Amino acid sequence: MPATLEVKCTDSDCEMDMFEMHYTYDMPDDVGVEEFACPYCRGTDCLEAIEL
């Protein structure tokens, strides 16, 4: 099963609560939340992985 990454945006001005990214099998294992931007506010330093 491909990896899933649950992410929250910590920017207090952003309306995005959380979102989930589903990777393909081709995604490198070392890819993390720091490689992405919030789809709502476009912030890059405000994303935090949600650990379940």
Buried (B, 14 or more C-beta within 10 A) or exposed (E): EEEEBBBBBEBEEBEBEEBEBEEEEEBEEEEEBEEBEBEEBEBEEBBEEEEE
